[in-house]
């Protein structure tokens, strides 16, 4: 099962839904984690830190969303990105930071 998150709209939300610590927990539960490129760079988290944990980092947000089983975001996806969601994806918005 693939859990994903893409970068939030930086004008509205600076936090991220999946930190390296949370990614590690998801991976320990046998979930495949996929994030957009430079996902946490604005917080000083490099893609390499995620990759070392086994997280897939992709450039194409359409591909990330379209192949997701679970989408985790703090805010709503932009309207142009909602069309990428496949029918059976589970979407979770508004998580509190852990």
Biopython code that builds the backbone (N, CA, C, O; Angstrom):
import numpy as np
from Bio.PDB.StructureBuilder import StructureBuilder

atoms = [
    (1, "UNK", "N", (0.849, -1.168, 0.000)),
    (1, "UNK", "CA", (0.000, 0.000, 0.000)),
    (1, "UNK", "C", (0.896, 1.234, 0.000)),
    (1, "UNK", "O", (1.881, 1.307, 0.736)),
    (2, "UNK", "N", (0.538, 2.191, -0.833)),
    (2, "UNK", "CA", (1.372, 3.382, -1.008)),
    (2, "UNK", "C", (0.724, 4.595, -0.346)),
    (2, "UNK", "O", (-0.418, 4.944, -0.644)),
    (3, "UNK", "N", (1.470, 5.230, 0.557)),
    (3, "UNK", "CA", (1.040, 6.467, 1.209)),
    (3, "UNK", "C", (1.903, 7.591, 0.668)),
    (3, "UNK", "O", (3.125, 7.462, 0.590)),
    (4, "UNK", "N", (1.265, 8.703, 0.292)),
    (4, "UNK", "CA", (1.988, 9.792, -0.365)),
    (4, "UNK", "C", (1.616, 11.140, 0.217)),
    (4, "UNK", "O", (0.606, 11.287, 0.905)),
    (5, "UNK", "N", (2.458, 12.122, -0.077)),
    (5, "UNK", "CA", (2.171, 13.508, 0.253)),
    (5, "UNK", "C", (2.959, 14.381, -0.710)),
    (5, "UNK", "O", (4.092, 14.069, -1.078)),
    (6, "UNK", "N", (2.341, 15.468, -1.105)),
    (6, "UNK", "CA", (3.037, 16.441, -1.949)),
    (6, "UNK", "C", (3.192, 17.735, -1.163)),
    (6, "UNK", "O", (2.542, 17.936, -0.137)),
    (7, "UNK", "N", (4.042, 18.588, -1.646)),
    (7, "UNK", "CA", (4.309, 19.856, -0.974)),
    (7, "UNK", "C", (3.034, 20.690, -0.898)),
    (7, "UNK", "O", (2.287, 20.802, -1.870)),
    (8, "UNK", "N", (2.808, 21.259, 0.250)),
    (8, "UNK", "CA", (1.641, 22.112, 0.476)),
    (8, "UNK", "C", (1.811, 23.446, -0.255)),
    (8, "UNK", "O", (2.918, 23.804, -0.657)),
    (9, "UNK", "N", (0.720, 24.166, -0.422)),
    (9, "UNK", "CA", (0.774, 25.524, -0.950)),
    (9, "UNK", "C", (1.513, 26.370, 0.092)),
    (9, "UNK", "O", (0.972, 26.622, 1.168)),
    (10, "UNK", "N", (2.712, 26.802, -0.202)),
    (10, "UNK", "CA", (3.572, 27.495, 0.751)),
    (10, "UNK", "C", (3.021, 28.848, 1.203)),
    (10, "UNK", "O", (3.456, 29.372, 2.229)),
    (11, "UNK", "N", (2.087, 29.416, 0.467)),
    (11, "UNK", "CA", (1.478, 30.678, 0.884)),
    (11, "UNK", "C", (0.501, 30.453, 2.035)),
    (11, "UNK", "O", (0.215, 31.367, 2.808)),
    (12, "UNK", "N", (-0.008, 29.217, 2.139)),
    (12, "UNK", "CA", (-1.015, 28.891, 3.145)),
    (12, "UNK", "C", (-0.454, 28.028, 4.279)),
    (12, "UNK", "O", (-0.771, 28.251, 5.448)),
    (13, "UNK", "N", (0.381, 27.042, 3.929)),
    (13, "UNK", "CA", (0.822, 26.045, 4.904)),
    (13, "UNK", "C", (2.302, 25.729, 4.746)),
    (13, "UNK", "O", (2.725, 25.246, 3.696)),
    (14, "UNK", "N", (3.079, 25.996, 5.768)),
    (14, "UNK", "CA", (4.525, 25.746, 5.720)),
    (14, "UNK", "C", (4.899, 24.370, 6.301)),
    (14, "UNK", "O", (5.988, 23.857, 6.045)),
    (15, "UNK", "N", (3.987, 23.785, 7.082)),
    (15, "UNK", "CA", (4.285, 22.478, 7.692)),
    (15, "UNK", "C", (4.174, 21.366, 6.650)),
    (15, "UNK", "O", (3.656, 21.570, 5.552)),
    (16, "UNK", "N", (4.668, 20.192, 7.018)),
    (16, "UNK", "CA", (4.548, 19.022, 6.157)),
    (16, "UNK", "C", (3.872, 17.896, 6.937)),
    (16, "UNK", "O", (3.974, 17.825, 8.162)),
    (17, "UNK", "N", (3.187, 17.027, 6.218)),
    (17, "UNK", "CA", (2.443, 15.943, 6.851)),
    (17, "UNK", "C", (3.331, 14.750, 7.190)),
    (17, "UNK", "O", (3.041, 14.015, 8.134)),
    (18, "UNK", "N", (4.408, 14.548, 6.433)),
    (18, "UNK", "CA", (5.266, 13.384, 6.649)),
    (18, "UNK", "C", (6.700, 13.842, 6.886)),
    (18, "UNK", "O", (7.414, 14.197, 5.947)),
    (19, "UNK", "N", (7.108, 13.830, 8.142)),
    (19, "UNK", "CA", (8.499, 14.119, 8.504)),
    (19, "UNK", "C", (9.302, 12.827, 8.347)),
    (19, "UNK", "O", (8.706, 11.760, 8.197)),
    (20, "UNK", "N", (10.635, 12.889, 8.377)),
    (20, "UNK", "CA", (11.413, 11.654, 8.314)),
    (20, "UNK", "C", (11.030, 10.664, 9.425)),
    (20, "UNK", "O", (10.989, 9.457, 9.187)),
    (21, "UNK", "N", (10.755, 11.158, 10.612)),
    (21, "UNK", "CA", (10.364, 10.281, 11.717)),
    (21, "UNK", "C", (9.049, 9.555, 11.419)),
    (21, "UNK", "O", (8.914, 8.363, 11.696)),
    (22, "UNK", "N", (8.096, 10.273, 10.861)),
    (22, "UNK", "CA", (6.812, 9.668, 10.508)),
    (22, "UNK", "C", (6.984, 8.707, 9.331)),
    (22, "UNK", "O", (6.365, 7.643, 9.306)),
    (23, "UNK", "N", (7.813, 9.072, 8.364)),
    (23, "UNK", "CA", (8.084, 8.182, 7.234)),
    (23, "UNK", "C", (8.660, 6.861, 7.737)),
    (23, "UNK", "O", (8.282, 5.791, 7.259)),
    (24, "UNK", "N", (9.560, 6.936, 8.684)),
    (24, "UNK", "CA", (10.163, 5.730, 9.263)),
    (24, "UNK", "C", (9.095, 4.837, 9.894)),
    (24, "UNK", "O", (9.152, 3.615, 9.757)),
    (25, "UNK", "N", (8.120, 5.438, 10.584)),
    (25, "UNK", "CA", (7.031, 4.677, 11.202)),
    (25, "UNK", "C", (6.166, 4.014, 10.140)),
    (25, "UNK", "O", (5.806, 2.844, 10.275)),
    (26, "UNK", "N", (5.828, 4.752, 9.082)),
    (26, "UNK", "CA", (5.022, 4.181, 8.005)),
    (26, "UNK", "C", (5.738, 3.008, 7.352)),
    (26, "UNK", "O", (5.130, 1.970, 7.089)),
    (27, "UNK", "N", (7.022, 3.173, 7.093)),
    (27, "UNK", "CA", (7.806, 2.114, 6.463)),
    (27, "UNK", "C", (7.869, 0.889, 7.367)),
    (27, "UNK", "O", (7.825, -0.240, 6.880)),
    (28, "UNK", "N", (7.970, 1.101, 8.682)),
    (28, "UNK", "CA", (7.993, -0.040, 9.614)),
    (28, "UNK", "C", (6.667, -0.801, 9.610)),
    (28, "UNK", "O", (6.614, -1.960, 10.023)),
    (29, "UNK", "N", (5.596, -0.150, 9.143)),
    (29, "UNK", "CA", (4.288, -0.789, 9.013)),
    (29, "UNK", "C", (4.084, -1.383, 7.615)),
    (29, "UNK", "O", (2.969, -1.735, 7.227)),
    (30, "UNK", "N", (5.187, -1.482, 6.872)),
    (30, "UNK", "CA", (5.194, -2.034, 5.507)),
    (30, "UNK", "C", (4.413, -1.197, 4.506)),
    (30, "UNK", "O", (3.894, -1.727, 3.523)),
    (31, "UNK", "N", (4.327, 0.089, 4.745)),
    (31, "UNK", "CA", (3.739, 0.996, 3.767)),
    (31, "UNK", "C", (4.850, 1.547, 2.879)),
    (31, "UNK", "O", (5.959, 1.801, 3.351)),
    (32, "UNK", "N", (4.561, 1.725, 1.628)),
    (32, "UNK", "CA", (5.494, 2.363, 0.707)),
    (32, "UNK", "C", (5.220, 3.860, 0.770)),
    (32, "UNK", "O", (4.076, 4.283, 0.601)),
    (33, "UNK", "N", (6.246, 4.666, 1.009)),
    (33, "UNK", "CA", (6.091, 6.112, 1.146)),
    (33, "UNK", "C", (6.680, 6.797, -0.077)),
    (33, "UNK", "O", (7.788, 6.482, -0.510)),
    (34, "UNK", "N", (5.922, 7.737, -0.623)),
    (34, "UNK", "CA", (6.378, 8.487, -1.792)),
    (34, "UNK", "C", (6.074, 9.965, -1.563)),
    (34, "UNK", "O", (4.961, 10.324, -1.179)),
    (35, "UNK", "N", (7.064, 10.814, -1.799)),
    (35, "UNK", "CA", (6.939, 12.259, -1.590)),
    (35, "UNK", "C", (7.391, 13.010, -2.829)),
    (35, "UNK", "O", (8.122, 12.474, -3.661)),
    (36, "UNK", "N", (6.952, 14.244, -2.943)),
    (36, "UNK", "CA", (7.392, 15.087, -4.048)),
    (36, "UNK", "C", (8.814, 15.597, -3.774)),
    (36, "UNK", "O", (9.246, 15.713, -2.628)),
    (37, "UNK", "N", (9.508, 15.889, -4.850)),
    (37, "UNK", "CA", (10.878, 16.393, -4.766)),
    (37, "UNK", "C", (10.915, 17.682, -3.943)),
    (37, "UNK", "O", (10.026, 18.525, -4.060)),
    (38, "UNK", "N", (11.941, 17.828, -3.116)),
    (38, "UNK", "CA", (12.139, 18.990, -2.241)),
    (38, "UNK", "C", (11.005, 19.172, -1.233)),
    (38, "UNK", "O", (10.714, 20.292, -0.813)),
    (39, "UNK", "N", (10.380, 18.086, -0.856)),
    (39, "UNK", "CA", (9.209, 18.089, 0.027)),
    (39, "UNK", "C", (9.453, 18.854, 1.327)),
    (39, "UNK", "O", (8.613, 19.659, 1.731)),
    (40, "UNK", "N", (10.577, 18.620, 1.980)),
    (40, "UNK", "CA", (10.844, 19.269, 3.260)),
    (40, "UNK", "C", (11.995, 20.242, 3.233)),
    (40, "UNK", "O", (12.484, 20.649, 4.287)),
    (41, "UNK", "N", (12.441, 20.626, 2.047)),
    (41, "UNK", "CA", (13.642, 21.470, 1.938)),
    (41, "UNK", "C", (13.468, 22.827, 2.624)),
    (41, "UNK", "O", (14.433, 23.369, 3.163)),
    (42, "UNK", "N", (12.263, 23.379, 2.614)),
    (42, "UNK", "CA", (12.032, 24.680, 3.255)),
    (42, "UNK", "C", (12.157, 24.592, 4.781)),
    (42, "UNK", "O", (12.263, 25.613, 5.461)),
    (43, "UNK", "N", (12.144, 23.364, 5.309)),
    (43, "UNK", "CA", (12.324, 23.137, 6.749)),
    (43, "UNK", "C", (13.713, 22.584, 7.069)),
    (43, "UNK", "O", (13.996, 22.203, 8.204)),
    (44, "UNK", "N", (14.568, 22.548, 6.054)),
    (44, "UNK", "CA", (15.928, 22.050, 6.246)),
    (44, "UNK", "C", (16.050, 20.529, 6.144)),
    (44, "UNK", "O", (17.072, 19.964, 6.532)),
    (45, "UNK", "N", (15.022, 19.869, 5.628)),
    (45, "UNK", "CA", (15.050, 18.414, 5.466)),
    (45, "UNK", "C", (15.346, 18.115, 3.998)),
    (45, "UNK", "O", (14.576, 18.482, 3.111)),
    (46, "UNK", "N", (16.459, 17.452, 3.758)),
    (46, "UNK", "CA", (16.876, 17.163, 2.389)),
    (46, "UNK", "C", (16.241, 15.859, 1.901)),
    (46, "UNK", "O", (15.911, 14.974, 2.691)),
    (47, "UNK", "N", (16.080, 15.767, 0.587)),
    (47, "UNK", "CA", (15.537, 14.559, -0.014)),
    (47, "UNK", "C", (16.354, 13.329, 0.365)),
    (47, "UNK", "O", (15.802, 12.244, 0.550)),
    (48, "UNK", "N", (17.666, 13.498, 0.478)),
    (48, "UNK", "CA", (18.547, 12.381, 0.820)),
    (48, "UNK", "C", (18.190, 11.745, 2.164)),
    (48, "UNK", "O", (18.307, 10.532, 2.337)),
    (49, "UNK", "N", (17.757, 12.574, 3.107)),
    (49, "UNK", "CA", (17.358, 12.069, 4.419)),
    (49, "UNK", "C", (16.177, 11.106, 4.282)),
    (49, "UNK", "O", (16.135, 10.068, 4.942)),
    (50, "UNK", "N", (15.228, 11.454, 3.426)),
    (50, "UNK", "CA", (14.096, 10.573, 3.161)),
    (50, "UNK", "C", (14.536, 9.325, 2.396)),
    (50, "UNK", "O", (14.126, 8.210, 2.718)),
    (51, "UNK", "N", (15.372, 9.526, 1.384)),
    (51, "UNK", "CA", (15.828, 8.393, 0.566)),
    (51, "UNK", "C", (16.549, 7.350, 1.395)),
    (51, "UNK", "O", (16.390, 6.151, 1.166)),
    (52, "UNK", "N", (17.347, 7.802, 2.365)),
    (52, "UNK", "CA", (18.069, 6.866, 3.236)),
    (52, "UNK", "C", (17.118, 5.963, 4.021)),
    (52, "UNK", "O", (17.488, 4.855, 4.409)),
    (53, "UNK", "N", (15.906, 6.433, 4.253)),
    (53, "UNK", "CA", (14.895, 5.652, 4.968)),
    (53, "UNK", "C", (14.133, 4.710, 4.036)),
    (53, "UNK", "O", (13.419, 3.818, 4.496)),
    (54, "UNK", "N", (14.284, 4.909, 2.733)),
    (54, "UNK", "CA", (13.572, 4.083, 1.767)),
    (54, "UNK", "C", (12.383, 4.765, 1.121)),
    (54, "UNK", "O", (11.570, 4.111, 0.469)),
    (55, "UNK", "N", (12.274, 6.071, 1.294)),
    (55, "UNK", "CA", (11.184, 6.847, 0.702)),
    (55, "UNK", "C", (11.500, 7.120, -0.763)),
    (55, "UNK", "O", (12.627, 7.478, -1.106)),
    (56, "UNK", "N", (10.497, 6.948, -1.626)),
    (56, "UNK", "CA", (10.651, 7.298, -3.033)),
    (56, "UNK", "C", (10.381, 8.797, -3.184)),
    (56, "UNK", "O", (9.401, 9.318, -2.652)),
    (57, "UNK", "N", (11.257, 9.475, -3.911)),
    (57, "UNK", "CA", (11.114, 10.907, -4.176)),
    (57, "UNK", "C", (10.914, 11.067, -5.681)),
    (57, "UNK", "O", (11.751, 10.640, -6.477)),
    (58, "UNK", "N", (9.789, 11.690, -6.063)),
    (58, "UNK", "CA", (9.482, 11.877, -7.473)),
    (58, "UNK", "C", (9.233, 13.346, -7.792)),
    (58, "UNK", "O", (8.815, 14.115, -6.927)),
    (59, "UNK", "N", (9.494, 13.731, -9.045)),
    (59, "UNK", "CA", (9.255, 15.102, -9.492)),
    (59, "UNK", "C", (7.797, 15.321, -9.887)),
    (59, "UNK", "O", (7.244, 16.397, -9.659)),
    (60, "UNK", "N", (7.183, 14.315, -10.473)),
    (60, "UNK", "CA", (5.866, 14.444, -11.070)),
    (60, "UNK", "C", (4.756, 14.253, -10.034)),
    (60, "UNK", "O", (4.463, 13.128, -9.630)),
    (61, "UNK", "N", (4.139, 15.364, -9.606)),
    (61, "UNK", "CA", (3.081, 15.293, -8.592)),
    (61, "UNK", "C", (1.862, 14.538, -9.105)),
    (61, "UNK", "O", (1.173, 13.875, -8.329)),
    (62, "UNK", "N", (1.590, 14.630, -10.395)),
    (62, "UNK", "CA", (0.473, 13.876, -10.977)),
    (62, "UNK", "C", (0.687, 12.385, -10.780)),
    (62, "UNK", "O", (-0.233, 11.671, -10.383)),
    (63, "UNK", "N", (1.883, 11.917, -11.054)),
    (63, "UNK", "CA", (2.210, 10.501, -10.884)),
    (63, "UNK", "C", (2.099, 10.088, -9.413)),
    (63, "UNK", "O", (1.580, 9.016, -9.101)),
    (64, "UNK", "N", (2.587, 10.939, -8.522)),
    (64, "UNK", "CA", (2.538, 10.646, -7.094)),
    (64, "UNK", "C", (1.093, 10.476, -6.636)),
    (64, "UNK", "O", (0.757, 9.487, -5.984)),
    (65, "UNK", "N", (0.252, 11.426, -6.972)),
    (65, "UNK", "CA", (-1.146, 11.394, -6.527)),
    (65, "UNK", "C", (-1.914, 10.268, -7.199)),
    (65, "UNK", "O", (-2.690, 9.569, -6.547)),
    (66, "UNK", "N", (-1.706, 10.087, -8.488)),
    (66, "UNK", "CA", (-2.447, 9.094, -9.246)),
    (66, "UNK", "C", (-2.149, 7.660, -8.795)),
    (66, "UNK", "O", (-3.008, 6.788, -8.920)),
    (67, "UNK", "N", (-0.953, 7.409, -8.277)),
    (67, "UNK", "CA", (-0.573, 6.067, -7.859)),
    (67, "UNK", "C", (-0.755, 5.826, -6.366)),
    (67, "UNK", "O", (-0.324, 4.796, -5.847)),
    (68, "UNK", "N", (-1.385, 6.760, -5.678)),
    (68, "UNK", "CA", (-1.525, 6.678, -4.218)),
    (68, "UNK", "C", (-2.701, 5.814, -3.801)),
    (68, "UNK", "O", (-3.749, 5.803, -4.447)),
    (69, "UNK", "N", (-2.505, 5.092, -2.708)),
    (69, "UNK", "CA", (-3.615, 4.434, -2.026)),
    (69, "UNK", "C", (-4.124, 5.343, -0.917)),
    (69, "UNK", "O", (-5.320, 5.389, -0.629)),
    (70, "UNK", "N", (-3.186, 6.071, -0.294)),
    (70, "UNK", "CA", (-3.510, 6.997, 0.792)),
    (70, "UNK", "C", (-2.774, 8.311, 0.523)),
    (70, "UNK", "O", (-1.568, 8.314, 0.273)),
    (71, "UNK", "N", (-3.508, 9.426, 0.578)),
    (71, "UNK", "CA", (-2.912, 10.747, 0.406)),
    (71, "UNK", "C", (-3.034, 11.475, 1.734)),
    (71, "UNK", "O", (-4.127, 11.590, 2.288)),
    (72, "UNK", "N", (-1.897, 11.970, 2.249)),
    (72, "UNK", "CA", (-1.883, 12.666, 3.529)),
    (72, "UNK", "C", (-1.438, 14.103, 3.293)),
    (72, "UNK", "O", (-0.333, 14.348, 2.810)),
    (73, "UNK", "N", (-2.301, 15.043, 3.635)),
    (73, "UNK", "CA", (-2.007, 16.467, 3.468)),
    (73, "UNK", "C", (-2.504, 17.222, 4.695)),
    (73, "UNK", "O", (-3.430, 16.775, 5.372)),
    (74, "UNK", "N", (-1.894, 18.356, 4.976)),
    (74, "UNK", "CA", (-2.374, 19.222, 6.049)),
    (74, "UNK", "C", (-3.485, 20.140, 5.543)),
    (74, "UNK", "O", (-4.405, 20.475, 6.290)),
    (75, "UNK", "N", (-3.402, 20.536, 4.310)),
    (75, "UNK", "CA", (-4.429, 21.386, 3.705)),
    (75, "UNK", "C", (-5.012, 20.689, 2.500)),
    (75, "UNK", "O", (-4.528, 19.637, 2.083)),
    (76, "UNK", "N", (-6.054, 21.276, 1.941)),
    (76, "UNK", "CA", (-6.683, 20.712, 0.753)),
    (76, "UNK", "C", (-5.757, 20.831, -0.447)),
    (76, "UNK", "O", (-4.981, 21.781, -0.558)),
    (77, "UNK", "N", (-5.848, 19.865, -1.335)),
    (77, "UNK", "CA", (-5.096, 19.941, -2.576)),
    (77, "UNK", "C", (-5.637, 21.091, -3.416)),
    (77, "UNK", "O", (-6.827, 21.401, -3.374)),
    (78, "UNK", "N", (-4.754, 21.712, -4.171)),
    (78, "UNK", "CA", (-5.190, 22.747, -5.106)),
    (78, "UNK", "C", (-6.152, 22.109, -6.106)),
    (78, "UNK", "O", (-6.046, 20.921, -6.409)),
    (79, "UNK", "N", (-7.083, 22.900, -6.610)),
    (79, "UNK", "CA", (-8.101, 22.382, -7.527)),
    (79, "UNK", "C", (-7.504, 21.643, -8.721)),
    (79, "UNK", "O", (-8.028, 20.607, -9.130)),
    (80, "UNK", "N", (-6.417, 22.162, -9.283)),
    (80, "UNK", "CA", (-5.819, 21.523, -10.452)),
    (80, "UNK", "C", (-5.199, 20.166, -10.125)),
    (80, "UNK", "O", (-4.967, 19.370, -11.034)),
    (81, "UNK", "N", (-4.925, 19.883, -8.854)),
    (81, "UNK", "CA", (-4.330, 18.607, -8.458)),
    (81, "UNK", "C", (-5.371, 17.582, -8.019)),
    (81, "UNK", "O", (-5.082, 16.387, -7.977)),
    (82, "UNK", "N", (-6.561, 18.031, -7.698)),
    (82, "UNK", "CA", (-7.627, 17.110, -7.277)),
    (82, "UNK", "C", (-8.005, 16.144, -8.389)),
    (82, "UNK", "O", (-8.448, 15.028, -8.114)),
    (83, "UNK", "N", (-7.839, 16.551, -9.630)),
    (83, "UNK", "CA", (-8.203, 15.717, -10.763)),
    (83, "UNK", "C", (-7.264, 14.523, -10.941)),
    (83, "UNK", "O", (-7.585, 13.600, -11.691)),
    (84, "UNK", "N", (-6.124, 14.524, -10.274)),
    (84, "UNK", "CA", (-5.163, 13.428, -10.377)),
    (84, "UNK", "C", (-5.519, 12.251, -9.470)),
    (84, "UNK", "O", (-4.963, 11.164, -9.621)),
    (85, "UNK", "N", (-6.435, 12.458, -8.534)),
    (85, "UNK", "CA", (-6.751, 11.430, -7.541)),
    (85, "UNK", "C", (-7.524, 10.301, -8.193)),
    (85, "UNK", "O", (-8.515, 10.531, -8.886)),
    (86, "UNK", "N", (-7.060, 9.066, -7.965)),
    (86, "UNK", "CA", (-7.803, 7.928, -8.498)),
    (86, "UNK", "C", (-8.989, 7.632, -7.584)),
    (86, "UNK", "O", (-8.990, 8.033, -6.420)),
    (87, "UNK", "N", (-9.945, 6.967, -8.077)),
    (87, "UNK", "CA", (-11.210, 6.752, -7.366)),
    (87, "UNK", "C", (-11.084, 6.120, -5.997)),
    (87, "UNK", "O", (-11.793, 6.530, -5.077)),
    (88, "UNK", "N", (-10.226, 5.155, -5.823)),
    (88, "UNK", "CA", (-10.193, 4.404, -4.574)),
    (88, "UNK", "C", (-9.135, 4.893, -3.583)),
    (88, "UNK", "O", (-8.806, 4.183, -2.633)),
    (89, "UNK", "N", (-8.614, 6.066, -3.790)),
    (89, "UNK", "CA", (-7.632, 6.626, -2.850)),
    (89, "UNK", "C", (-8.338, 7.093, -1.583)),
    (89, "UNK", "O", (-9.465, 7.584, -1.630)),
    (90, "UNK", "N", (-7.663, 6.934, -0.463)),
    (90, "UNK", "CA", (-8.129, 7.484, 0.809)),
    (90, "UNK", "C", (-7.355, 8.762, 1.056)),
    (90, "UNK", "O", (-6.132, 8.789, 0.914)),
    (91, "UNK", "N", (-8.057, 9.821, 1.424)),
    (91, "UNK", "CA", (-7.418, 11.119, 1.588)),
    (91, "UNK", "C", (-7.614, 11.595, 3.020)),
    (91, "UNK", "O", (-8.720, 11.548, 3.558)),
    (92, "UNK", "N", (-6.525, 12.053, 3.628)),
    (92, "UNK", "CA", (-6.564, 12.551, 4.994)),
    (92, "UNK", "C", (-5.997, 13.956, 5.021)),
    (92, "UNK", "O", (-4.850, 14.181, 4.633)),
    (93, "UNK", "N", (-6.813, 14.910, 5.484)),
    (93, "UNK", "CA", (-6.385, 16.301, 5.597)),
    (93, "UNK", "C", (-6.429, 16.730, 7.057)),
    (93, "UNK", "O", (-7.176, 16.179, 7.866)),
    (94, "UNK", "N", (-5.612, 17.727, 7.370)),
    (94, "UNK", "CA", (-5.718, 18.408, 8.645)),
    (94, "UNK", "C", (-5.104, 17.702, 9.827)),
    (94, "UNK", "O", (-5.580, 17.859, 10.952)),
    (95, "UNK", "N", (-4.056, 16.926, 9.604)),
    (95, "UNK", "CA", (-3.378, 16.296, 10.720)),
    (95, "UNK", "C", (-2.695, 17.340, 11.591)),
    (95, "UNK", "O", (-2.171, 18.331, 11.083)),
    (96, "UNK", "N", (-2.701, 17.123, 12.882)),
    (96, "UNK", "CA", (-1.945, 17.959, 13.784)),
    (96, "UNK", "C", (-0.506, 17.478, 13.775)),
    (96, "UNK", "O", (-0.274, 16.273, 13.676)),
    (97, "UNK", "N", (0.481, 18.381, 13.874)),
    (97, "UNK", "CA", (1.870, 17.939, 13.891)),
    (97, "UNK", "C", (2.156, 17.082, 15.105)),
    (97, "UNK", "O", (1.673, 17.353, 16.204)),
    (98, "UNK", "N", (2.943, 16.051, 14.894)),
    (98, "UNK", "CA", (3.296, 15.139, 15.995)),
    (98, "UNK", "C", (4.620, 15.540, 16.600)),
    (98, "UNK", "O", (5.090, 14.898, 17.539)),
]
sb = StructureBuilder()
sb.init_structure("model")
sb.init_model(0)
sb.init_chain("A")
sb.init_seg("    ")
for serial, (resi, resn, name, xyz) in enumerate(atoms, 1):
    if name == "N":
        sb.init_residue(resn, " ", resi, " ")
    sb.init_atom(name, np.array(xyz, "f"), 0.0, 1.0, " ", f" {name:<3s}", serial, name[0])
structure = sb.get_structure()
